[in-house]
């Protein structure tokens, strides 16, 4: 592939040189009308853009492929502006113009065949059997139709997203959708521009900064560049558990050859990720590759779900307990600073359940309900834990809080009545328990087993 970039770079330099000669020669003697001044301004802007492009490429922020594509686009626009200037009145002799185009034509005539030969030498496969196009007409037509339809859809999405940013330039969502649409068509320049706008509108939101770091790395052919690393450091300083930033942080260490650091960073990402997170297979594979590259023996990765904790079964009891407890402590400490993370609390509940710490799991689930006060199913999931266990005064108080929140949200029906009577009985409010459960009994079929069981509980109330 390096041959392609070399040839592309040679072609780009030749074309740029020819265009500069052409434009500069035709700038002399041009009329000073507003139209021509506008053309000169556009040329200056393109030249400035080209200078910025060169700097980005030299610094590693722009990949070879994206650099070559953008370079050719700028050069085509310069050529068009040059033609417009020529039509507006040129004082240079005609033979000079002809010489410019002659040199360009000769240069292209030399470079294109040479480039084709070099590319074929690098990529060609003369050893393969013939596969005539005439026998693949239907296949080619079908693929072309699919590719064209996909390209058209992606282009339409990009156009709509661009229009949305024009219509609502102050809406963060518009810029994020534009970045997403641009990424889908590998338009790195547009994606990065959109994310920088979102960065300004959100005043350096960590999530947006992570997206920008990812876009900069993707534009550099997957290399985590210095600007991307600066963004990652900024994100992790405020949000140590931001998944995208953690992934790139590990990738940066891997690219630096610090395989142990890469493994540690990626294992941290595993420990804070949901069990169904889509990036888990990629992270695990990366950890494996880092271990192989560095000759490092891996211990089982510990996460906050049952399967990850069970993976530590091959370790010694002391090492396993120390690792699990350390993981749980890290998650608990993080949740104390981000108490609104419902999913995090639920992961902590699962971890405590696996460890057999019933009281800690009960408290973590209560905190989960606090983080989602309008989630009735979660509230009832917590209240179910109050059945069949001996509860402390503090735990009963937690249950009362959850029940009161349900009442404030307008809860009613058999499930609410049952737990209202149950909590009343736990607190010693027998009269309330009897009244509520009698009301609930009246809603049940008289001959049902549930009615018989509830009647028996009512009979036990003194």
Secondary structure by P-SEA (a helix, b strand, c coil): caaaaaaaaaaaaaaaaaaaaaaaaacccccccaaaaaaaaaaaaaaaaaaaaaaaaaaccccaaaaaaaaaaaaaaaaaaaaaaaaacccccaaaaaaaaaaaaaaaaaaaaaaaaaaaaacccccccccccccaaaaaaaaaaaaaaaaaaaaaaaaaaaaaaaaccccaaaaaaaaaaaaaacaaaaaaaaaaaaaaaacccaaaaaaaaaaaaaaacccccaaaaaaaaaaaaccccaaaaaaaaaaaaaaacaaaaaaaaaaaaaaaccccccaaaaaaaaaaaaaaaaccccccccccccccccccccccaaaaaaaaaaaaaaaaaaaaacccaaaaaaaaaaaaaaacaaaaaaaaaaaaaaaccccaaaaaaaaaaaccccccaaaaaaaaaaaaaaaaaccccaaaaaaaaaaaaaacaaaaaaaaaaaaaaacccccaaaaaaaaaaaacc
